């Protein structure tokens, strides 16, 4: 596991050198060619970074106070804001803007259909989120503020590199920007999962044993023992999540059809289920509690869910979708703020600035939502290990009976 920790920090060092080089070279290039306007490019993006941090803190506060309002708002607001981003991009009338705007509007339509489809399951998501977050982890606000402040500095540094690559306008600019964005995705997922593992340990001990664990103690233990597993999980979970989502979509389209085009749907779905068994977000709880390797922890929790009929419940659980859509809301807000500003001062930057701002807002909001997601994860895992514990109410047993009646 130490190898993966070494690889992660080595990649950070290499990315830092790349960004410094791109920033300095880009500024030199700007001074000679005058085709890049740093203030018009950087100001909207740096503002979106600050905007994303403010929204992320406010949104997690709303989630803590009223899970019901937060979930309903996320499911119905995300398609509207995503559609607004699409309209903004299409209004630019450039080829890139039309393509990105079209994708955004299609995504908004899919989100709308999804919200209608899952509406009967929202009430259970509200119950499970309310129960699991009823007692927030101690000093969670301090931990979140420190994490988000770190992300502000980190994202601002990446923005300087993206601006430098844009200023250079070489054949490698797209490659440089892609590398920076991939580094952003890995690092932000790692920060999110670092919080999840820390908070999962605290909440698991509360649900399973009634014990209180100091946040600082759990955080330092995670840094010391679990970084390698988190580095691996931060790559596997997003990739396998995409595979599983595409498999579900293919199976839904195929239905019971035996035509050739859909003949591989069941095979692909089975492969996706097998892969997810060895790389799922539920494994982060055992990583934090037992210091297991990520793959082993994922397999253990998945098998445990199967044994007590929890697998179908977690397959239908909407709290993960809520956290994802919350990120979409944050990303869309940042994209609209930066995109509208850029449209007013320098139209040619609108598409790229809007997309970068969306990613910044998305990742920042996902980090802020790491603690409620960790609460839900630890609640399910603690219940799976001891379903008869008096520390749990009837939320999950009632849901199991509802699903049994529905299947009958």
Buried (B, 14 or more C-beta within 10 A) or exposed (E): BEEBBEEBEEBBEEBBEBBBBBBEBBBEBBEEEEEBBBEBBBBBBBBBBBBBBEBBBEBBBBBBEBBBEBBBBBBBBBBEBBBBBBBBBBBBEBEEBBEBBEEBBEBBBEBBEBBEEBEEBBEBBBBBBBBBBEEBBBEBBEBBEEBBEEBBEBBBBBBBBBBBBBBBEEEEBEEBBEBBBEBBBBBBBBBBBBBBBBBBBBBBBBBBEEEEBEBEEBBEBBBEBBBBBBBBBBBBBBEBBEBBEEBBEBBEEBEEEEEEEBEEBEEBBEBBBEBBBBBBBBBBBBBBBBBBBBBBBBBBBBEBBEEBBBBBBBEBBBBBBBBBBBBBBBBBBBBBBBBBBBBEBBBEBBBBBBBBBBBBBBBBBBBBBBBBBBBBBBBBBBBBBBBEEEEBEEBBEEBBEEBEEEEE
